[in-house]
């Protein structure tokens, strides 16, 4: 069985073709600048190709990726009949979708009703799904896998905001959480690796990248997470502020004569590492700048690591214990400094890392804990695309 995994944005379409017999990636790529001019990057084990293409809409992007998969030196399948199903990443499923589902016309209609909860993401997903339907034969099943679904197990005491309850009833304002596929994948992968039942483990998963979130996973279920109603909440990120005093929003609006959209843009695109440092949103560049004496770059790094530490402690308290801390995502998997500082002075909780092991991580799953540490600290590479493919296969087989 071969599954095509799609992660679409408003002007992009990332894809992977996965052979589920061995879970190997046959090809992957990205269609960019859709609606502008068009560029596709396509890679296989033996070939890499990048060229301009005309992408007025997502439909043309789908047709080009089909051509790349089935023709020329980059061909990996004879024709599209070899693709059993398509799995789509969808950011927001709200309370309507608590698990992955097969896509139907009724399902898409329901999804459109909650698009205002993720206006930058869900409309693009819907456009891509409809474009995919226009290119593929209708007999090819398509599945939606939601970022928010894993967090639907969060209890009400953790997902409710202390605002008038009718605002929750009218507008569905609550914590939803994101990166659910990543948190679900790495927690299950850890349990498999250590040979312990996931149902008996208390884990804090730290998905750290340009967007970051931290989740308390108790017995295989999400019981709390740092991102909230939107992905803006939680710890400091590349260009996102993370959690702030809500009064700051109205204060800035009054002082700077800004409207809601301008403040939203400020907090989502001009804050975080970029806003504090004034240098960059990329942590690798921040670390370099800090090493050269840039105090604001160092402050950005310090903010991030301090906040990670506080979430680990608070989630251990919420779960009544802690067995494992997982670092994943672009920063979590590759920044030894982040892991070191986030776990520093945590021996009182049973957290202590071995710095030599920490420095030796190179994209592999590894226990970086000190020998006698009670709480084990693990680096677990994430694979959201594979989880989407697995969910898609399970639904199709069912």
C-alpha positions as semicolon CSV with decimal commas, in nm:
position;residue;x (nm);y (nm);z (nm)
1;X;0,000;0,000;0,000
2;X;0,131;0,345;-0,096
3;X;-0,002;0,655;0,081
4;X;0,040;1,012;-0,042
5;X;0,066;1,253;0,253
6;X;-0,027;1,618;0,195
7;X;0,047;1,921;0,414
8;X;-0,100;2,225;0,238
9;X;-0,072;2,593;0,310
10;X;-0,232;2,889;0,138
11;X;0,050;2,907;-0,119
12;X;0,234;2,577;-0,069
13;X;0,178;2,204;-0,090
14;X;0,427;1,972;0,083
15;X;0,403;1,602;0,005
16;X;0,551;1,260;0,076
17;X;0,478;0,930;-0,092
18;X;0,523;0,649;0,162
19;X;0,534;0,276;0,091
20;X;0,357;0,126;0,391
21;X;0,505;-0,220;0,341
22;X;0,827;-0,091;0,497
23;X;0,722;0,268;0,583
24;X;0,989;0,398;0,347
25;X;0,965;0,738;0,177
26;X;0,964;0,691;-0,200
27;X;0,958;1,063;-0,280
28;X;0,898;1,396;-0,114
29;X;0,871;1,753;-0,222
30;X;0,713;2,094;-0,198
31;X;0,511;2,300;-0,443
32;X;0,569;2,665;-0,350
33;X;0,441;3,007;-0,454
34;X;0,101;2,873;-0,561
35;X;-0,106;3,158;-0,704
36;X;0,208;3,367;-0,763
37;X;0,434;3,194;-1,016
38;X;0,528;2,846;-0,895
39;X;0,828;2,638;-0,790
40;X;0,850;2,265;-0,718
41;X;1,124;2,078;-0,533
42;X;1,112;1,700;-0,569
43;X;1,347;1,440;-0,417
44;X;1,387;1,063;-0,435
45;X;1,668;0,838;-0,312
46;X;1,849;0,883;-0,641
47;X;1,734;1,213;-0,788
48;X;1,667;1,572;-0,686
49;X;1,491;1,823;-0,904
50;X;1,382;2,184;-0,867
51;X;1,213;2,386;-1,138
52;X;0,965;2,661;-1,194
53;X;0,608;2,567;-1,284
54;X;0,281;2,746;-1,343
55;X;0,066;2,705;-1,030
56;X;-0,239;2,934;-1,055
57;X;-0,414;2,707;-0,803
58;X;-0,349;2,397;-0,592
59;X;-0,499;2,182;-0,869
60;X;-0,208;2,260;-1,103
61;X;0,035;2,186;-0,820
62;X;-0,124;1,843;-0,772
63;X;-0,099;1,771;-1,144
64;X;0,270;1,861;-1,142
65;X;0,350;1,642;-0,842
66;X;0,166;1,357;-1,017
67;X;0,386;1,412;-1,322
68;X;0,699;1,409;-1,106
69;X;0,597;1,085;-0,937
70;X;0,513;0,900;-1,258
71;X;0,752;1,020;-1,532
72;X;1,117;1,084;-1,605
73;X;1,427;1,007;-1,401
74;X;1,241;1,100;-1,081
75;X;0,966;0,845;-1,145
76;X;0,886;0,621;-0,844
77;X;0,555;0,463;-0,953
78;X;0,418;0,349;-1,288
79;X;0,093;0,545;-1,256
80;X;-0,138;0,695;-0,996
81;X;-0,335;0,372;-0,959
82;X;-0,053;0,258;-0,729
83;X;-0,155;0,521;-0,473
84;X;-0,408;0,361;-0,240
85;X;-0,512;0,672;-0,048
86;X;-0,427;1,032;0,035
87;X;-0,379;1,158;0,392
88;X;-0,415;1,531;0,462
89;X;-0,282;1,722;0,759
90;X;-0,552;1,957;0,890
91;X;-0,463;2,201;1,167
92;X;-0,796;2,265;1,342
93;X;-1,062;2,003;1,408
94;X;-1,207;2,181;1,712
95;X;-1,447;1,973;1,922
96;X;-1,607;1,839;1,607
97;X;-1,324;1,597;1,519
98;X;-1,158;1,400;1,798
99;X;-0,986;1,154;1,564
100;X;-0,879;1,115;1,203
101;X;-1,169;1,073;0,961
102;X;-1,239;0,980;0,600
103;X;-1,314;1,287;0,390
104;X;-1,665;1,316;0,248
105;X;-1,871;1,606;0,118
106;X;-2,055;1,624;0,451
107;X;-1,727;1,618;0,643
108;X;-1,590;1,906;0,433
109;X;-1,908;2,105;0,493
110;X;-1,861;2,055;0,869
111;X;-1,496;2,154;0,842
112;X;-1,589;2,479;0,670
113;X;-1,809;2,576;0,966
114;X;-1,505;2,589;1,197
115;X;-1,266;2,762;0,956
116;X;-1,288;3,085;1,153
117;X;-1,106;2,909;1,439
118;X;-0,799;2,869;1,213
119;X;-0,839;3,129;0,936
120;X;-0,475;3,103;0,823
121;X;-0,479;2,724;0,797
122;X;-0,813;2,547;0,751
123;X;-0,931;2,733;0,439
124;X;-0,602;2,637;0,270
125;X;-0,648;2,273;0,374
126;X;-1,000;2,270;0,230
127;X;-0,882;2,423;-0,098
128;X;-0,609;2,160;-0,125
129;X;-0,849;1,876;-0,048
130;X;-1,091;1,990;-0,317
131;X;-0,804;2,034;-0,563
132;X;-0,686;1,682;-0,482
133;X;-1,036;1,552;-0,544
134;X;-1,037;1,719;-0,885
135;X;-0,712;1,545;-0,985
136;X;-0,752;1,200;-0,834
137;X;-1,012;0,943;-0,921
138;X;-1,307;0,956;-0,680
139;X;-1,243;0,595;-0,587
140;X;-0,917;0,699;-0,412
141;X;-1,007;0,752;-0,045
142;X;-0,884;1,065;0,131
143;X;-0,838;1,104;0,506
144;X;-0,803;1,411;0,731
145;X;-0,565;1,391;1,027
146;X;-0,606;1,678;1,273
147;X;-0,337;1,856;1,478
148;X;-0,594;1,913;1,751
149;X;-0,739;1,562;1,776
150;X;-0,480;1,424;2,020
151;X;-0,561;1,705;2,263
152;X;-0,933;1,633;2,278
153;X;-0,860;1,416;2,583
154;X;-0,760;1,724;2,784
155;X;-1,004;1,758;3,078
156;X;-1,229;2,060;3,104
157;X;-1,038;2,200;3,403
158;X;-0,734;2,230;3,175
159;X;-0,898;2,345;2,851
160;X;-1,140;2,607;2,983
161;X;-1,050;2,976;3,002
162;X;-1,189;3,175;3,297
163;X;-1,400;3,402;3,079
164;X;-1,782;3,417;3,078
165;X;-1,900;3,062;3,006
166;X;-2,137;3,179;2,734
167;X;-1,832;3,281;2,530
168;X;-1,729;2,916;2,524
169;X;-2,083;2,812;2,432
170;X;-2,126;3,075;2,159
171;X;-1,779;3,091;2,006
172;X;-1,611;2,766;2,120
173;X;-1,332;2,961;2,291
174;X;-1,116;2,704;2,473
175;X;-0,771;2,550;2,461
176;X;-0,734;2,325;2,156
177;X;-0,361;2,260;2,140
178;X;-0,161;2,186;1,827
179;X;0,128;1,967;1,705
180;X;-0,088;1,675;1,818
181;X;0,045;1,435;1,556
182;X;0,401;1,501;1,671
183;X;0,325;1,463;2,043
184;X;0,132;1,143;1,975
185;X;0,404;0,998;1,753
186;X;0,701;1,062;1,983
187;X;0,528;0,945;2,300
188;X;0,428;0,617;2,133
189;X;0,774;0,580;1,975
190;X;0,936;0,622;2,316
191;X;0,716;0,355;2,476
192;X;0,797;0,119;2,191
193;X;1,170;0,191;2,224
194;X;1,190;0,132;2,600
195;X;0,953;-0,165;2,590
196;X;0,703;-0,024;2,837
197;X;0,324;0,015;2,808
198;X;0,242;0,372;2,708
199;X;-0,065;0,348;2,934
200;X;0,164;0,336;3,239
201;X;0,395;0,627;3,153
202;X;0,393;0,995;3,247
203;X;0,572;1,196;2,978
204;X;0,637;1,561;2,897
205;X;0,691;1,603;2,524
206;X;0,871;1,918;2,407
207;X;0,815;1,987;2,037
208;X;1,054;2,275;1,974
209;X;1,094;2,448;1,640
210;X;1,001;2,780;1,485
211;X;0,664;2,696;1,639
212;X;0,689;2,518;1,975
213;X;0,455;2,341;2,212
214;X;0,490;2,129;2,524
215;X;0,242;1,857;2,623
216;X;0,171;1,648;2,931
217;X;0,103;1,291;2,816
218;X;-0,038;1,074;3,095
219;X;-0,107;0,713;3,007
220;X;-0,086;0,786;2,636
221;X;-0,336;1,073;2,652
222;X;-0,282;1,446;2,633
223;X;-0,392;1,602;2,962
224;X;-0,255;1,953;2,906
225;X;-0,060;2,144;2,643
226;X;0,103;2,484;2,609
227;X;-0,062;2,607;2,288
228;X;-0,419;2,720;2,342
229;X;-0,708;2,861;2,140
230;X;-0,450;2,932;1,870
231;X;-0,083;2,837;1,814
232;X;0,014;3,181;1,954
233;X;-0,014;3,064;2,315
234;X;0,257;2,896;2,520
235;X;0,634;2,948;2,512
236;X;0,830;3,204;2,311
237;X;0,873;3,099;1,946
238;X;1,042;3,222;1,629
239;X;0,809;3,516;1,564
240;X;0,526;3,440;1,811
241;X;0,514;3,595;2,155
242;X;0,372;3,297;2,340
243;X;0,171;3,367;2,657
244;X;0,148;3,729;2,768
245;X;-0,073;3,934;2,998
246;X;-0,395;3,992;2,795
247;X;-0,396;4,358;2,898
248;X;-0,080;4,409;2,694
249;X;-0,294;4,374;2,381
250;X;-0,530;4,659;2,465
251;X;-0,244;4,867;2,604
252;X;-0,048;4,841;2,277
253;X;-0,364;4,913;2,076
254;X;-0,417;5,238;2,267
255;X;-0,052;5,350;2,273
256;X;0,027;5,263;1,911
257;X;-0,321;5,333;1,768
258;X;-0,338;4,979;1,629
259;X;-0,638;4,776;1,522
260;X;-0,697;4,407;1,604
261;X;-0,536;4,282;1,281
262;X;-0,226;4,493;1,337
263;X;-0,179;4,369;1,692
264;X;-0,241;4,012;1,578
265;X;0,031;4,059;1,315
266;X;0,265;4,208;1,578
267;X;0,225;3,914;1,817
268;X;0,235;3,641;1,550
269;X;0,495;3,771;1,306
270;X;0,710;4,033;1,480
271;X;0,751;3,903;1,833
272;X;0,919;3,596;1,985
273;X;1,292;3,552;1,920
274;X;1,277;3,810;1,642
275;X;1,103;4,074;1,852
276;X;1,316;4,034;2,162
277;X;1,652;3,996;1,988
278;X;1,594;4,239;1,704
279;X;1,821;4,007;1,504
280;X;1,652;3,690;1,380
281;X;1,378;3,433;1,432
282;X;1,621;3,142;1,380
283;X;1,761;3,004;1,704
284;X;2,085;2,892;1,538
285;X;2,160;3,254;1,446
286;X;2,053;3,365;1,795
287;X;2,304;3,130;1,958
288;X;2,579;3,262;1,729
289;X;2,486;3,623;1,807
290;X;2,471;3,553;2,180
291;X;2,816;3,392;2,167
292;X;2,945;3,715;2,014
293;X;2,808;3,917;2,304
294;X;2,463;4,023;2,178
295;X;2,273;4,063;2,506
296;X;1,926;4,066;2,349
297;X;1,998;3,748;2,155
298;X;2,108;3,586;2,481
299;X;1,790;3,712;2,649
300;X;1,577;3,544;2,379
301;X;1,755;3,214;2,438
302;X;1,727;3,250;2,816
303;X;1,353;3,320;2,793
304;X;1,293;3,006;2,588
305;X;1,488;2,771;2,813
306;X;1,343;2,915;3,133
307;X;0,991;2,870;3,000
308;X;1,056;2,510;2,892
309;X;1,182;2,435;3,243
310;X;0,869;2,583;3,403
311;X;0,636;2,382;3,179
312;X;0,819;2,059;3,260
313;X;0,782;2,127;3,632
314;X;0,419;2,231;3,616
315;X;0,317;1,934;3,401
316;X;0,496;1,693;3,634
317;X;0,285;1,842;3,914
318;X;-0,035;1,817;3,707
319;X;0,029;1,448;3,632
320;X;0,142;1,364;3,985
321;X;0,478;1,237;3,864
322;X;0,710;1,214;3,567
323;X;0,891;0,925;3,399
324;X;1,029;1,077;3,077
325;X;1,101;1,412;2,913
326;X;1,115;1,406;2,532
327;X;1,281;1,665;2,311
328;X;1,175;1,668;1,945
329;X;1,129;1,906;1,652
330;X;1,399;2,103;1,472
331;X;1,535;2,269;1,787
332;X;1,456;1,986;2,026
333;X;1,639;1,730;1,813
334;X;1,937;1,946;1,715
335;X;2,013;2,195;1,992
336;X;2,220;2,037;2,267
337;X;2,238;2,379;2,437
338;X;1,860;2,403;2,462
339;X;1,832;2,056;2,613
340;X;2,117;2,123;2,855
341;X;1,985;2,455;2,984
342;X;1,621;2,343;3,003
343;X;1,725;2,050;3,224
344;X;1,982;2,238;3,431
345;X;1,930;2,240;3,811
346;X;1,642;1,992;3,782
347;X;1,811;1,719;3,986
348;X;1,560;1,773;4,266
349;X;1,297;1,634;4,028
350;X;1,513;1,343;3,920
351;X;1,617;1,510;3,592
352;X;1,986;1,509;3,510
353;X;2,149;1,474;3,171
354;X;2,488;1,341;3,068
355;X;2,646;1,622;2,869
356;X;2,866;1,389;2,664
357;X;2,558;1,192;2,555
358;X;2,370;1,518;2,495
359;X;2,643;1,641;2,261
360;X;2,653;1,310;2,073
361;X;2,297;1,325;1,937
362;X;2,294;1,329;1,557
363;X;1,935;1,283;1,443
364;X;1,892;0,956;1,630
365;X;1,669;0,839;1,914
366;X;1,882;0,856;2,227
367;X;1,863;0,854;2,606
368;X;2,080;1,147;2,720
369;X;2,020;1,102;3,092
370;X;2,288;1,066;3,359
371;X;2,322;0,700;3,462
372;X;2,131;0,726;3,791
373;X;1,870;0,985;3,687
374;X;1,522;0,881;3,796
375;X;1,349;1,076;3,516
376;X;1,490;0,983;3,177
377;X;1,550;1,254;2,917
378;X;1,515;1,135;2,558
379;X;1,568;1,281;2,213
380;X;1,305;1,130;1,982
381;X;1,297;1,244;1,616
382;X;0,941;1,317;1,513
383;X;0,770;1,190;1,198
384;X;0,429;1,350;1,156
385;X;0,399;1,238;0,794
386;X;0,439;0,874;0,890
387;X;0,171;0,905;1,157
388;X;-0,065;1,062;0,903
389;X;0,008;0,772;0,666
390;X;-0,056;0,517;0,942
391;X;-0,388;0,677;1,035
392;X;-0,487;0,689;0,669
393;X;-0,404;0,322;0,618
394;X;-0,594;0,221;0,931
395;X;-0,909;0,406;0,821
396;X;-0,889;0,273;0,465
397;X;-0,841;-0,084;0,586
398;X;-1,130;-0,048;0,825
